[in-house]
Amino acid sequence: MTEVSESKILGHLSTAAHASIDDTFPWAASEKIDHEAVVGTIKSLMADEFVKVDNLSTSFYSLTGEGETILAEGSQEYKVLKALEDAPLSLKDLEAKVGKNIAKIGMGNCMKKKWIKKDGGNLLALKKSSEVSDEVQDMLKKLKAADFAKDAISDKEFKDLKKRKMANLVTRKSFKVERGPKYAPQRVKKSADLTKEMLESGAWKTAEFKPYNFLTLGEKVGGGYLHPLLKVRAEFRKILMEMGFHEMPTNKWVESSFWNFDSLFQPQSHPARDAHDTFFIKEPGATVSVPEEYYERVKKMHEVGGAGSIGYRYDFKKEEAFKNLLRTHTTAVSSQMLYKLANQPGGFKPARYYSIDRVFRNETMDATHLCEFHQVEGLVADYDLSLGDLIGTIETFFKKIGITQLRFKPAFNPYTEPSMEIFGYHPDLKKWTEIGNSGMFRPEMLAPMGLPENVRVIAWGLSLERPTMIKYRIKNIRDLFGHKVEMARTRTAPICRFDAVE
């Protein structure tokens, strides 16, 4: 359409008899071209100085759907009068005869004009339809006869029509077009770039190129921005390292069920191992190997028990243990680190480890849950640790990140006993939100690893997202992480800094 309109415009201006287009709107109609396409073409031609234009503005009236109906059938008041001139009618009968909306509007206007009156429970006509004129319809006919010109009716008459939603005033923009300083009957588009084909064919010698402005500044290059989660993660790492923790390697998102579940003394029949809660890998579906002697000790602990436990008393299946999955927690890494700690040269030495990385769970998404999130995990392995050491470590960490309102609730975990859920108060949601889980690793988990009998391991984990939501006053986790996140937040989020509470 653009090429057609350009050809017609330049062709029209090519002869002395048609050196201008006085008004593009009627011209476009006569040429059967959409006026919007003509306007776009003219603006393009103006940029290359092929044409010069004068802006035109024309105002006229247009009828609404209501106005078109009244022009054809008459006004509501005239219809009501015609309905009542033969015999008085009740309001209900009038509505049935002319329609509820027409009766409602027409009755009020008829009474205002004193064409009808109420007589008891009926409406009585005071005039014959032949004795009055339908002023509204006559005004619309007058408009149509004058081709809806602006001066066809007075301003007061238009206000009355507009008040009754019968007519609108429309302003149409168009152009008067004349030849420009670089006019030609045909426009050859200028090349923007020097191409390989131009060089090979020699076309560059005769080609016209668009002018380059070598003084203009390029688009401002913005630097990278850290996501709020990464800001909080960096601050958490700093705090944990200040507390003497060393970071665990968490670069593998895919783990075997053995390290993710079995080594943690989680039974193979546990609901968390169902596909409704865990993302299992199809290809490769199974891991290659695990430490054989450790595998046998874990299998024995599950089947018959040990370290004061009777186990789960079931047949431990290797094919179940070797299944690959997207790790559901970074505790799968913790179990591997503890196994290495127990079997390192020189024997066991007390250690503190932490990790902050992504985990995956097949959960229903809501304001506080996603199927993909970050877990912050810390553990301390030392001799004769107690639940008091665990509570003290957790409180120290959360005070350092500025969350002072904490509650602990007894809980159950397959691999910790005792276990506690950690709740923090969200000042905007005005409620306590679960922000972590904790406990002391069970002897059934630690004994197969080969750790000394009096070594205890305290551990705790929390999501990275929920403390970030509390810190940045975010109510919905999907506004922080996921495909619906507002990217501008990465530019506007302030630097994350947690003030330690003494």
Residue pairs with C-beta under 8 A, 6 or more apart in sequence:
1 33
1 34
1 37
2 37
2 40
2 41
2 44
4 33
5 33
5 37
5 38
5 40
5 41
6 41
6 44
6 45
6 187
8 31
8 33
9 21
9 38
9 41
9 42
9 45
9 51
9 177
10 45
10 50
10 183
10 184
10 185
10 186
10 187
11 185
12 18
12 21
12 27
13 19
13 20
13 21
13 51
13 177
13 178
13 179
13 183
14 185
19 178
19 179
20 176
20 177
20 178
20 179
21 27
21 175
21 176
21 177
22 176
23 56
23 58
23 174
23 175
23 176
24 35
24 38
24 39
24 42
24 56
24 174
24 175
24 176
24 177
25 35
25 58
25 172
25 174
27 38
28 34
28 35
28 37
28 38
29 35
35 174
39 174
39 175
42 51
42 53
42 175
42 177
45 51
45 180
45 187
46 52
46 53
46 180
48 182
48 187
48 190
49 180
49 181
49 182
50 179
50 180
50 182
50 183
50 184
50 187
51 177
51 178
51 179
51 180
51 183
52 177
52 178
52 179
52 180
52 181
53 175
53 176
53 177
53 178
54 175
54 176
55 173
55 175
56 173
56 174
56 175
56 176
57 171
57 172
57 173
57 174
58 171
58 172
58 174
59 150
59 169
59 170
59 171
59 172
60 147
60 148
60 149
60 150
60 169
60 170
60 172
61 143
61 148
61 149
61 150
61 152
61 153
61 158
61 167
61 168
61 169
61 170
62 148
62 167
62 168
62 170
63 71
63 140
63 143
63 148
63 166
63 167
64 165
64 166
64 167
64 168
66 164
66 165
66 166
67 140
67 161
67 165
67 166
67 167
70 76
70 136
70 137
70 140
70 166
71 137
71 140
71 141
71 144
73 79
74 134
74 137
75 106
75 109
75 134
75 135
75 136
75 137
76 101
76 102
76 105
76 106
76 109
77 105
77 106
77 109
77 110
77 113
77 115
77 134
77 136
78 106
78 129
78 132
78 134
78 136
78 137
79 98
79 102
79 106
80 94
80 98
80 102
80 103
80 106
80 107
80 109
80 110
80 116
81 106
81 110
81 115
81 116
81 125
81 127
81 129
81 132
82 129
83 89
83 94
83 97
83 98
84 94
84 116
84 123
84 124
84 125
85 125
85 127
85 128
85 129
88 119
88 122
88 123
88 124
88 125
89 97
89 122
89 123
90 121
90 122
90 123
91 103
91 107
91 123
94 103
94 107
94 123
95 103
95 104
98 106
107 116
107 123
110 116
111 117
113 132
114 126
115 125
115 126
115 127
115 132
116 123
116 124
116 125
116 126
116 127
117 123
117 124
117 126
118 124
136 161
136 164
136 166
139 153
139 157
139 161
140 161
140 166
140 167
142 152
142 153
143 152
143 153
143 167
145 152
146 152
150 169
153 161
158 167
158 169
161 167
162 168
162 169
188 208
190 207
190 208
190 209
190 210
191 198
191 207
191 208
191 209
191 210
192 209
192 210
194 204
194 209
197 203
198 204
198 207
225 490
225 491
226 234
226 490
226 493
227 490
227 493
228 468
228 471
228 472
228 480
228 489
228 490
228 493
228 496
229 374
229 464
229 465
229 468
229 480
229 481
231 493
231 495
231 496
232 464
232 467
232 468
232 471
232 496
233 356
233 374
233 464
234 496
235 401
235 496
235 497
235 498
236 356
236 376
236 401
236 464
237 247
237 354
237 356
239 397
239 400
239 401
239 498
240 247
240 354
240 378
240 397
241 247
242 400
243 352
243 393
243 396
243 397
243 400
244 352
245 352
245 353
245 354
245 378
246 351
246 352
246 353
246 354
247 353
247 354
247 355
248 330
248 333
248 334
248 337
248 353
248 354
248 355
249 333
250 330
250 333
250 355
250 356
250 357
251 357
252 327
252 333
253 326
253 327
253 358
253 360
254 281
254 324
254 325
254 326
254 327
255 324
255 325
255 326
255 327
255 332
256 286
256 287
256 290
256 321
256 322
256 323
256 324
256 325
257 268
257 273
257 320
257 321
257 322
257 323
257 324
257 325
258 287
258 290
258 295
258 298
258 321
258 322
259 290
259 332
259 333
259 335
259 336
260 325
260 327
260 328
260 329
260 331
260 332
261 268
261 270
261 272
261 273
262 268
262 298
262 302
262 316
262 321
263 294
263 298
263 332
263 335
263 336
263 339
263 445
263 448
263 449
264 331
264 332
264 335
264 414
264 415
264 445
265 301
265 302
265 414
265 415
265 442
265 444
265 445
266 272
266 273
266 414
266 415
267 302
267 312
267 314
267 414
268 302
268 314
268 316
268 317
268 320
268 321
269 312
269 314
270 414
271 277
272 278
272 328
273 320
275 362
276 362
277 328
277 361
277 362
277 363
278 325
278 326
278 328
278 361
278 362
279 325
279 326
279 360
279 361
279 362
279 371
280 323
280 324
280 325
281 323
281 324
281 325
281 326
284 324
285 323
285 324
286 319
286 322
286 323
286 324
287 322
287 323
287 324
290 321
290 322
291 339
294 339
294 448
294 449
295 321
297 447
297 448
298 316
298 448
299 316
300 306
300 311
300 448
301 307
301 309
301 311
301 444
301 447
301 448
302 311
302 312
302 314
302 316
303 311
303 312
303 313
303 314
303 315
303 316
304 310
304 311
304 313
305 311
305 313
305 444
306 444
306 447
306 448
307 443
307 444
307 446
307 447
308 443
309 442
309 443
309 444
311 444
326 359
326 360
327 333
327 359
327 360
328 359
328 360
328 361
329 359
329 375
329 377
329 461
330 355
330 357
330 359
330 375
330 377
330 461
331 377
331 415
331 459
331 461
333 355
333 377
334 353
334 355
334 377
334 379
334 459
335 445
335 449
337 353
337 379
338 379
338 381
338 441
338 446
338 449
338 451
338 457
339 449
339 450
341 348
341 349
341 351
341 381
341 451
342 348
342 449
342 450
342 451
343 449
343 450
348 381
348 451
348 452
348 455
350 380
350 381
350 382
350 383
351 380
351 381
352 378
352 379
352 380
352 381
353 378
353 379
353 381
354 376
354 377
354 378
354 379
355 375
355 376
355 377
356 374
356 375
356 376
356 377
356 464
357 374
357 375
358 372
358 373
358 374
358 375
359 372
359 373
359 374
359 375
360 371
360 372
361 371
361 373
362 371
363 369
363 370
363 371
365 371
365 478
367 475
367 476
367 477
367 478
368 433
368 466
368 469
368 477
369 477
370 465
370 477
370 478
370 481
370 482
372 481
372 482
373 463
373 464
373 465
373 477
373 481
374 463
374 464
374 465
375 461
375 462
375 463
375 464
376 436
376 461
376 462
376 463
376 464
377 459
377 460
377 461
378 393
378 397
378 459
378 460
378 461
379 441
379 457
379 458
379 459
379 460
380 389
380 393
380 457
380 458
380 459
381 451
381 455
381 456
381 457
382 455
382 456
383 452
383 454
383 455
383 456
384 454
384 456
385 440
385 456
385 457
385 458
386 456
387 418
387 440
387 458
389 458
390 420
390 438
390 439
390 440
390 458
390 460
391 408
391 420
393 458
393 460
394 406
394 422
394 436
394 438
394 460
395 406
397 460
398 404
398 406
398 422
398 424
399 500
399 501
400 498
400 500
400 501
401 467
401 471
401 498
402 471
402 498
402 499
402 500
402 501
403 424
403 425
403 435
403 467
403 470
404 501
405 424
405 425
406 422
406 423
406 424
407 422
407 423
407 424
407 432
408 420
408 421
408 422
408 423
408 438
409 420
409 421
409 423
410 418
410 419
410 420
410 421
411 419
411 420
411 421
411 437
411 439
412 419
413 419
413 437
413 439
415 439
415 441
415 442
415 445
416 438
416 439
416 440
416 441
416 442
416 459
417 439
417 440
417 442
418 439
418 440
419 437
419 438
419 439
420 437
420 438
420 439
421 434
421 436
421 437
421 438
422 434
422 435
422 436
422 437
422 438
422 460
422 462
423 432
423 433
423 434
423 435
424 432
424 433
424 435
424 466
424 467
424 470
425 431
425 432
425 433
426 432
426 433
426 469
426 470
427 470
427 473
428 473
428 475
429 475
433 466
433 470
434 466
435 462
435 463
435 466
435 467
435 470
436 460
436 461
436 462
436 463
437 460
437 461
437 462
438 458
438 459
438 460
438 461
439 458
439 459
439 460
440 456
440 457
440 458
440 459
441 456
441 457
441 458
441 459
446 455
446 457
447 453
451 457
465 477
465 480
465 481
466 477
468 474
468 480
469 475
469 477
469 480
471 496
471 498
472 480
472 493
474 480
478 484
478 485
479 485
479 486
479 489
480 489
